[in-house]
Amino acid sequence: MTDSHVEQGVEVIGVVPSILMVVGGLAIAILPAIVQVVILMK
């Protein structure tokens, strides 16, 4: 039982940075578009 819990912990530790990288990449890709929309709205 303890081994499976350790594996799950390692998987979570490995998944979180990848998710953050994906979210960060999307934010960097989308931010310029959002800024342009805000500028156009004004």
Secondary structure as a PSIPRED ss2 file (coil, helix, strand):
# PSIPRED VFORMAT (PSIPRED V4.0)

   1 M C   1.000  0.000  0.000
   2 T H   0.000  1.000  0.000
   3 D H   0.000  1.000  0.000
   4 S H   0.000  1.000  0.000
   5 H H   0.000  1.000  0.000
   6 V H   0.000  1.000  0.000
   7 E H   0.000  1.000  0.000
   8 Q H   0.000  1.000  0.000
   9 G H   0.000  1.000  0.000
  10 V H   0.000  1.000  0.000
  11 E H   0.000  1.000  0.000
  12 V H   0.000  1.000  0.000
  13 I H   0.000  1.000  0.000
  14 G H   0.000  1.000  0.000
  15 V H   0.000  1.000  0.000
  16 V H   0.000  1.000  0.000
  17 P H   0.000  1.000  0.000
  18 S H   0.000  1.000  0.000
  19 I H   0.000  1.000  0.000
  20 L H   0.000  1.000  0.000
  21 M H   0.000  1.000  0.000
  22 V H   0.000  1.000  0.000
  23 V H   0.000  1.000  0.000
  24 G H   0.000  1.000  0.000
  25 G H   0.000  1.000  0.000
  26 L H   0.000  1.000  0.000
  27 A H   0.000  1.000  0.000
  28 I H   0.000  1.000  0.000
  29 A H   0.000  1.000  0.000
  30 I H   0.000  1.000  0.000
  31 L H   0.000  1.000  0.000
  32 P H   0.000  1.000  0.000
  33 A H   0.000  1.000  0.000
  34 I H   0.000  1.000  0.000
  35 V H   0.000  1.000  0.000
  36 Q H   0.000  1.000  0.000
  37 V H   0.000  1.000  0.000
  38 V H   0.000  1.000  0.000
  39 I H   0.000  1.000  0.000
  40 L H   0.000  1.000  0.000
  41 M H   0.000  1.000  0.000
  42 K C   1.000  0.000  0.000
